[in-house]
Amino acid sequence: MATLRLLGAGVKDAIHGWLDRPPHYIPAVGTSGKLAVMATPQAQQTIAAMHSAQWRNEVAPRVMFEMM
């Protein structure tokens, strides 16, 4: 189910790109069961340990198609 939700977010974001609209961002890291690229306790721990004022917990999911 999580894969289908990510696929849907990626398709929506890709359509935004084709229509020259702003990205449809989703969280890069989230809690288990939530829509995010990485939704694991380990990912949450890693992000919690980072100290960066520039990092934002969001990603345009269309990049997942580029990564495949």
C-alpha positions, -999 to +999 in steps of 0.1 A: +000+000+000+028+024+009+044+018-026+011+027-043+008+059-022+044+069-032+037+061-068+005+083-067+025+112-052+052+107-078+027+108-107+009+139-092+043+156-089+053+146-124+021+161-137+029+193-118+062+194-136+047+188-171+022+216-164+050+239-152+034+241-117+053+241-084+065+207-070+041+186-050+064+179-020+062+150+004+082+143+035+116+127+029+115+111+063+083+102+083+069+079+109+059+044+101+026+043+082+029+079+070+035+090+034+073+096+031+102+084+010+117+068+040+094+058+069+115+039+093+127+044+128+164+043+116+158+071+091+141+092+118+171+086+141+196+096+114+177+128+106+173+137+143+210+135+147+217+159+119+222+196+128+217+216+097+197+249+093+194+243+055+179+208+055+142+206+049+122+174+053+106+175+019+113+161-015+096+163-049+087+126-054+091+128-092+128+122-085+119+086-077+113+080-114+148+092-122+162+069-095+146+038-110 
